[in-house]
């Protein structure tokens, strides 16, 4: 994607198409809650405590680390008025979530907890899940989306002494690498945005979601669920022609959908690849996915801390801005400037992008 004010998603003409993170908790999906006695939900008594969160019937309270700012992350989520997968109103986020491999849906409101270092997730309408595993899945999704499990203390210690990052971490303290937990969505976002500006990329995304996703009505609003690969794999290029994107992009999306529907491409296989380079190679072997898209997906979806979209136009412009350079840095200059970022390349990139919106 290209931008008048280049941002993440920036592509270069050189691209033909486009766990070592520090986690404090990673087993939320296996957390067990006591069984509910009826459809109204859990007990009305004391909240149920879990690793990183509490269950309060209609709400979940997700505890955030000190190095977390809901307001900074909200600013990132508001960068496009054409986002179709969630709404932001009155400093609250509203979206539908597919749980249990898409078989169950919840609609949630996400807001900052007053006077606490926590985030509140409230279930809306008739979408109150009773099953313990679904409530745990919802908590896990939001924690992953906001990257609440990553310990940023080592990153801030490194960045505070780095000329490129020092101002960024002071100005945007608490910003998280806002994720795209769904692999198919992350890959499609990279493909849809190839060699176009960010505004049109959001337009294509909306067309794709509204044509092939699921519409969820709740309390007078409509929410959209991103299409599943199984829903797209059986389609043809002709079926996607109404989106008004190139034939090649249609082919790339269909190919990724088929690979995922067949089980040949999964998050688990990428995470088990053994290293960032091996996971990157798995992705760039897929037609339509180049180094930029691969690293973007590994950074935003797989949470690989050393993923580094070094060819990103937005990153180049951010470095030019911070360093007061007359022209964009070369790749060799970026490698020298980023020498201190080992195992934090993804966060360094995300923080530098923040200067662009």
Buried (B, 14 or more C-beta within 10 A) or exposed (E): BBBEEBBBBBBBEEBEBBEEBBBEBBEBEEBEBEEBEEEEBBEEEEBBEBBBBBBBBEBBBBBBBEBBBBEBBBBBBEBBEEBBBBBBEEEBBBBBBBBEEBEBBBBBBBBBBEEEBBBBBBBBBEBBBBBBBBBBBBBBBBBBBBBBBBEBEBBBEBBEEBEBBEBBBEEBBBBBBBBBBBBBBBBBBBBBBBBBBBEBBBBBBBBBBEEBBBEBEBEEBEBBBBBBBBBBBEBEEEBBEEBEBEEBBBBBBBBBBBBBBEEEBEBEEBBEBEEBEEBBEBBBEBEBBBBBBBBBBBBBBBBBBBBBBBBBBBBBBBBBEBEEEEEBBEEEBBEEBBEBBEBBBBBBBBBBBBBBB
